[in-house]
Amino acid sequence: MRILFDREKCVGHNRCHLLAPELFDVDDEGYAVLLVEGDLPSELVDKAELAADNCPEFAITLES
């Protein structure tokens, strides 16, 4: 599974960072930054799903 992050949709709620700090950070302007590339380790899949499910702008999607 991979995370697809659309930076253009992000408005800086930062729920992703609060729910999955292993996967997302916040830049100097308050917008999310994806920390991982490629396939997710299996232990982070649940966190990725939680972040995607809680993004109000649907900026985070998951790809199998």
One Martini backbone bead per residue (centre of mass of N, CA, C, O) as a GRO file, in nm:
protein
   64
    1MET     BB    1   0.099   0.035   0.018
    2ARG     BB    2   0.010   0.379  -0.063
    3ILE     BB    3   0.064   0.723  -0.048
    4LEU     BB    4  -0.147   0.992  -0.149
    5PHE     BB    5  -0.054   1.344  -0.183
    6ASP     BB    6  -0.238   1.656  -0.206
    7ARG     BB    7  -0.116   1.965  -0.158
    8GLU     BB    8  -0.346   2.145  -0.291
    9LYS     BB    9  -0.573   2.046  -0.073
   10CYS     BB   10  -0.425   2.152   0.157
   11VAL     BB   11  -0.509   2.359   0.472
   12GLY     BB   12  -0.394   2.272   0.776
   13HIS     BB   13  -0.524   2.080   1.002
   14ASN     BB   14  -0.331   1.824   1.095
   15ARG     BB   15  -0.450   1.537   1.146
   16CYS     BB   16  -0.232   1.356   1.029
   17HIS     BB   17  -0.012   1.432   1.235
   18LEU     BB   18  -0.170   1.353   1.493
   19LEU     BB   19  -0.232   1.043   1.390
   20ALA     BB   20   0.060   1.028   1.190
   21PRO     BB   21   0.381   1.109   1.261
   22GLU     BB   22   0.527   0.885   1.084
   23LEU     BB   23   0.397   1.020   0.799
   24PHE     BB   24   0.365   1.324   0.918
   25ASP     BB   25   0.424   1.663   0.875
   26VAL     BB   26   0.514   2.015   0.925
   27ASP     BB   27   0.546   2.305   0.794
   28ASP     BB   28   0.607   2.649   0.819
   29GLU     BB   29   0.291   2.693   0.704
   30GLY     BB   30   0.107   2.429   0.811
   31TYR     BB   31   0.163   2.193   0.620
   32ALA     BB   32   0.174   1.899   0.496
   33VAL     BB   33   0.417   1.621   0.514
   34LEU     BB   34   0.545   1.362   0.354
   35LEU     BB   35   0.766   1.093   0.483
   36VAL     BB   36   0.682   0.876   0.266
   37GLU     BB   37   0.791   0.628   0.029
   38GLY     BB   38   0.615   0.405  -0.102
   39ASP     BB   39   0.592   0.135   0.068
   40LEU     BB   40   0.433   0.034   0.342
   41PRO     BB   41   0.450  -0.067   0.635
   42SER     BB   42   0.236  -0.271   0.798
   43GLU     BB   43   0.238  -0.099   1.077
   44LEU     BB   44   0.117   0.176   0.903
   45VAL     BB   45  -0.163   0.130   0.771
   46ASP     BB   46  -0.364   0.219   0.991
   47LYS     BB   47  -0.261   0.514   1.001
   48ALA     BB   48  -0.319   0.583   0.707
   49GLU     BB   49  -0.624   0.533   0.719
   50LEU     BB   50  -0.682   0.742   0.939
   51ALA     BB   51  -0.579   0.989   0.788
   52ALA     BB   52  -0.762   0.965   0.538
   53ASP     BB   53  -1.041   0.960   0.697
   54ASN     BB   54  -0.958   1.264   0.842
   55CYS     BB   55  -0.959   1.426   0.577
   56PRO     BB   56  -1.148   1.699   0.477
   57GLU     BB   57  -1.002   1.725   0.169
   58PHE     BB   58  -0.893   1.459   0.042
   59ALA     BB   59  -0.555   1.452   0.025
   60ILE     BB   60  -0.576   1.145   0.114
   61THR     BB   61  -0.463   0.844  -0.036
   62LEU     BB   62  -0.493   0.498  -0.122
   63GLU     BB   63  -0.270   0.242  -0.260
   64SER     BB   64  -0.227  -0.098  -0.366
   0.00000   0.00000   0.00000
